[in-house]
Amino acid sequence: MVRLPAHGRFTCDAFVGPTFAFNILAKSEVKTEFAQFTDDIGTFVKAFDLGAAVGAGIEIQMSRMSVTFDARFSPGLTSFVDQADFKVDVKNRGLGFMAGLVFPLGHSAD
């Protein structure tokens, strides 16, 4: 993560790094106006997915805490299909947004 001090109470940051995902549930759900089907597809997908994350954020310092906003894009780097019969390259992609409060724990050195 690179943290850049901005003007006054603002701090900007940018980050890039790996992501690691583990499959805990894989199911397919199809709904039509006539029927609904649910199937466990865990045998068709890998148990582990490697990806990357790139994003940026801003932190606004208040009196005793900060407000933070981040946005990140996470493309998968490996195909998650685990079947030799299927000649497809299917990867995850995600776009995430985060807002939060940052406050110190314990006593400050002021």
Backbone as CSV, one residue per row, in Angstrom:
resi,resn,N_x,N_y,N_z,CA_x,CA_y,CA_z,C_x,C_y,C_z
1,MET,0.850,-1.159,0.000,0.000,0.000,0.000,0.902,1.229,0.000
2,VAL,0.512,2.191,-0.790,1.198,3.473,-0.838,0.261,4.510,-0.249
3,ARG,0.702,5.213,0.766,-0.117,6.238,1.418,0.458,7.595,1.088
4,LEU,-0.362,8.437,0.503,0.064,9.770,0.087,-0.677,10.826,0.889
5,PRO,0.029,11.663,1.628,-0.669,12.734,2.334,-1.221,13.733,1.325
6,ALA,-2.456,14.055,1.492,-3.092,15.034,0.617,-3.251,16.329,1.388
7,HIS,-4.096,17.190,0.934,-4.277,18.506,1.526,-5.022,18.423,2.851
8,GLY,-4.429,18.927,3.925,-5.109,19.058,5.220,-5.435,17.737,5.878
9,ARG,-6.717,17.491,6.085,-7.186,16.326,6.829,-7.291,15.066,5.974
10,PHE,-6.962,15.129,4.711,-7.156,14.012,3.796,-5.871,13.222,3.591
11,THR,-6.006,11.907,3.503,-4.903,11.020,3.148,-5.409,10.078,2.061
12,CYS,-4.663,9.941,0.985,-5.021,9.041,-0.109,-4.121,7.825,-0.071
13,ASP,-4.666,6.670,-0.467,-3.830,5.484,-0.554,-4.195,4.683,-1.798
14,ALA,-3.221,3.948,-2.292,-3.400,3.037,-3.418,-2.777,1.706,-3.041
15,PHE,-3.354,0.619,-3.512,-2.833,-0.686,-3.137,-2.999,-1.682,-4.274
16,VAL,-2.116,-2.655,-4.268,-2.151,-3.768,-5.216,-1.563,-4.981,-4.513
17,GLY,-2.113,-6.145,-4.780,-1.592,-7.343,-4.143,-2.380,-8.574,-4.529
18,PRO,-1.957,-9.721,-4.042,-2.629,-10.976,-4.375,-3.897,-11.178,-3.555
19,THR,-4.805,-11.984,-4.090,-5.986,-12.423,-3.345,-6.026,-13.948,-3.390
20,PHE,-6.507,-14.535,-2.338,-6.613,-15.988,-2.227,-8.050,-16.310,-1.837
21,ALA,-8.718,-17.146,-2.631,-10.111,-17.486,-2.361,-10.239,-19.002,-2.228
22,PHE,-11.053,-19.429,-1.276,-11.283,-20.841,-1.025,-12.772,-21.127,-1.193
23,ASN,-13.080,-22.154,-1.957,-14.469,-22.519,-2.222,-15.077,-23.167,-0.983
24,ILE,-16.133,-22.570,-0.462,-16.840,-23.179,0.663,-18.223,-23.679,0.242
25,LEU,-18.722,-23.178,-0.900,-20.016,-23.615,-1.414,-20.081,-23.287,-2.892
26,ALA,-20.519,-24.235,-3.686,-20.689,-23.995,-5.124,-22.015,-24.607,-5.536
27,LYS,-22.973,-23.759,-5.857,-24.259,-24.269,-6.303,-24.775,-23.411,-7.446
28,SER,-25.586,-24.019,-8.250,-26.204,-23.343,-9.386,-27.706,-23.284,-9.133
29,GLU,-28.265,-22.129,-9.381,-29.703,-21.956,-9.182,-30.288,-21.335,-10.441
30,VAL,-31.275,-22.004,-11.011,-31.936,-21.534,-12.231,-33.415,-21.358,-11.915
31,LYS,-33.913,-20.162,-12.193,-35.335,-19.881,-11.973,-35.968,-19.469,-13.300
32,THR,-37.063,-20.087,-13.620,-37.867,-19.676,-14.770,-39.278,-19.421,-14.265
33,GLU,-40.145,-18.989,-15.156,-41.519,-18.754,-14.711,-42.262,-20.059,-14.465
34,PHE,-41.709,-21.189,-14.946,-42.378,-22.475,-14.800,-41.749,-23.378,-13.739
35,ALA,-40.457,-23.189,-13.466,-39.787,-24.120,-12.550,-38.559,-23.456,-11.925
36,GLN,-38.031,-24.133,-10.909,-36.812,-23.682,-10.242,-35.936,-24.908,-9.984
37,PHE,-34.640,-24.793,-10.337,-33.695,-25.899,-10.164,-32.502,-25.412,-9.358
38,THR,-32.062,-26.229,-8.425,-30.848,-25.954,-7.657,-29.988,-27.208,-7.704
39,ASP,-28.678,-27.023,-7.973,-27.786,-28.165,-8.086,-26.438,-27.839,-7.454
40,ASP,-25.840,-28.817,-6.801,-24.501,-28.673,-6.245,-23.498,-28.862,-7.381
41,ILE,-22.671,-27.837,-7.653,-21.686,-27.917,-8.736,-20.265,-27.937,-8.181
42,GLY,-20.118,-28.342,-6.926,-18.811,-28.364,-6.276,-17.795,-29.263,-6.959
43,THR,-18.251,-30.303,-7.655,-17.320,-31.194,-8.345,-16.788,-30.586,-9.640
44,PHE,-17.378,-29.497,-10.095,-16.967,-28.865,-11.353,-16.034,-27.675,-11.166
45,VAL,-15.864,-27.220,-9.938,-15.038,-26.032,-9.696,-13.882,-26.368,-8.755
46,LYS,-12.820,-25.608,-8.870,-11.637,-25.823,-8.039,-11.887,-25.345,-6.615
47,ALA,-11.109,-25.870,-5.691,-11.245,-25.504,-4.285,-10.505,-24.214,-3.958
48,PHE,-9.594,-23.764,-4.835,-8.765,-22.589,-4.568,-8.725,-21.704,-5.811
49,ASP,-8.745,-20.402,-5.605,-8.684,-19.439,-6.704,-7.669,-18.357,-6.360
50,LEU,-6.759,-18.102,-7.273,-5.743,-17.067,-7.093,-6.127,-15.856,-7.919
51,GLY,-6.015,-14.676,-7.327,-6.359,-13.448,-8.038,-5.476,-12.302,-7.614
52,ALA,-5.876,-11.127,-8.013,-5.155,-9.903,-7.670,-6.178,-8.869,-7.219
53,ALA,-5.698,-7.860,-6.544,-6.559,-6.748,-6.149,-5.813,-5.451,-6.408
54,VAL,-6.518,-4.492,-6.952,-5.963,-3.159,-7.166,-7.046,-2.165,-6.761
55,GLY,-6.641,-1.121,-6.046,-7.648,-0.178,-5.589,-7.045,1.095,-5.039
56,ALA,-7.934,1.955,-4.612,-7.531,3.241,-4.053,-8.569,3.661,-3.026
57,GLY,-8.141,4.566,-2.153,-9.058,5.040,-1.129,-8.649,6.392,-0.597
58,ILE,-9.511,6.901,0.246,-9.258,8.194,0.878,-9.670,8.076,2.342
59,GLU,-8.901,8.720,3.201,-9.217,8.767,4.629,-9.325,10.226,5.041
60,ILE,-10.405,10.552,5.726,-10.661,11.918,6.165,-10.560,11.947,7.682
61,GLN,-9.597,12.692,8.187,-9.362,12.771,9.633,-10.387,13.692,10.278
62,MET,-11.080,13.169,11.287,-12.011,13.960,12.093,-11.298,14.255,13.415
63,SER,-12.010,14.694,14.418,-11.366,15.058,15.681,-10.733,13.851,16.374
64,ARG,-11.474,12.778,16.621,-10.935,11.617,17.335,-10.923,10.349,16.495
65,MET,-11.434,10.415,15.297,-11.466,9.246,14.426,-11.384,9.703,12.978
66,SER,-11.350,8.727,12.073,-11.299,9.012,10.640,-12.441,8.298,9.949
67,VAL,-12.844,8.821,8.821,-13.799,8.172,7.938,-13.007,7.733,6.711
68,THR,-13.213,6.489,6.288,-12.443,5.968,5.169,-13.363,5.417,4.080
69,PHE,-12.964,5.574,2.826,-13.675,5.058,1.660,-12.651,4.402,0.744
70,ASP,-12.933,3.187,0.306,-12.048,2.448,-0.600,-12.871,1.868,-1.742
71,ALA,-12.229,1.703,-2.894,-12.794,0.976,-4.027,-11.704,0.045,-4.546
72,ARG,-12.095,-1.174,-4.916,-11.096,-2.127,-5.406,-11.683,-3.006,-6.503
73,PHE,-10.822,-3.399,-7.425,-11.167,-4.343,-8.487,-10.321,-5.584,-8.280
74,SER,-10.956,-6.748,-8.334,-10.255,-8.011,-8.074,-10.488,-9.000,-9.215
75,PRO,-9.574,-9.049,-10.183,-9.703,-10.050,-11.250,-9.075,-11.373,-10.837
76,GLY,-9.727,-12.475,-11.180,-9.147,-13.784,-10.950,-8.040,-14.038,-11.965
77,LEU,-6.991,-14.703,-11.548,-5.862,-14.985,-12.437,-5.889,-16.409,-12.969
78,THR,-6.654,-17.278,-12.332,-6.735,-18.671,-12.761,-8.185,-19.035,-13.040
79,SER,-8.382,-19.989,-13.936,-9.724,-20.484,-14.224,-10.203,-21.324,-13.044
80,PHE,-11.470,-21.182,-12.691,-11.969,-21.956,-11.559,-12.698,-23.228,-11.982
81,VAL,-12.793,-23.481,-13.298,-13.415,-24.717,-13.780,-12.427,-25.859,-13.602
82,ASP,-12.888,-26.972,-13.026,-12.009,-28.095,-12.694,-12.398,-29.347,-13.480
83,GLN,-12.679,-29.190,-14.749,-13.049,-30.323,-15.582,-12.220,-30.318,-16.855
84,ALA,-11.515,-31.406,-17.111,-10.690,-31.499,-18.318,-11.550,-31.535,-19.576
85,ASP,-12.792,-32.004,-19.456,-13.689,-32.092,-20.612,-14.111,-30.714,-21.124
86,PHE,-14.166,-29.720,-20.233,-14.595,-28.377,-20.617,-13.372,-27.559,-21.005
87,LYS,-13.313,-27.124,-22.230,-12.178,-26.329,-22.714,-12.531,-24.839,-22.618
88,VAL,-12.874,-24.396,-21.418,-13.233,-22.996,-21.197,-12.328,-22.411,-20.126
89,ASP,-12.139,-21.129,-20.208,-11.322,-20.402,-19.234,-12.250,-19.428,-18.509
90,VAL,-12.751,-19.833,-17.348,-13.722,-19.042,-16.601,-13.022,-18.488,-15.362
91,LYS,-13.025,-17.171,-15.236,-12.343,-16.519,-14.112,-13.314,-15.633,-13.351
92,ASN,-13.049,-15.478,-12.057,-13.828,-14.568,-11.228,-13.404,-13.129,-11.477
93,ARG,-14.325,-12.200,-11.258,-14.034,-10.773,-11.243,-14.917,-10.153,-10.174
94,GLY,-14.376,-9.187,-9.471,-15.166,-8.538,-8.436,-14.844,-7.063,-8.341
95,LEU,-15.847,-6.288,-8.011,-15.703,-4.861,-7.781,-16.292,-4.596,-6.400
96,GLY,-15.484,-4.004,-5.528,-15.942,-3.794,-4.159,-15.759,-2.367,-3.697
97,PHE,-16.640,-1.956,-2.820,-16.598,-0.624,-2.218,-16.691,-0.790,-0.710
98,MET,-15.964,0.040,0.022,-15.950,-0.054,1.467,-16.000,1.346,2.065
99,ALA,-16.773,1.471,3.106,-16.806,2.710,3.892,-16.702,2.299,5.353
100,GLY,-15.959,3.075,6.138,-15.805,2.687,7.526,-15.292,3.805,8.396
101,LEU,-15.252,3.504,9.673,-14.715,4.411,10.680,-13.407,3.835,11.208
102,VAL,-12.406,4.672,11.359,-11.112,4.270,11.909,-10.941,5.033,13.212
103,PHE,-10.744,4.299,14.303,-10.546,4.978,15.578,-9.424,4.282,16.335
104,PRO,-8.666,5.053,17.121,-7.517,4.476,17.831,-7.972,3.637,19.003
105,LEU,-7.207,2.602,19.275,-7.424,1.780,20.464,-6.323,2.103,21.461
106,GLY,-6.672,2.256,22.693,-5.682,2.576,23.709,-5.467,4.077,23.831
107,HIS,-4.376,4.446,24.480,-4.070,5.854,24.736,-3.216,6.409,23.611
108,SER,-3.460,7.651,23.243,-2.617,8.293,22.212,-1.389,8.881,22.876
109,ALA,-0.363,9.123,22.078,0.896,9.656,22.593,0.888,11.182,22.645
110,ASP,-0.258,11.800,22.435,-0.341,13.280,22.441,-0.135,13.855,23.814
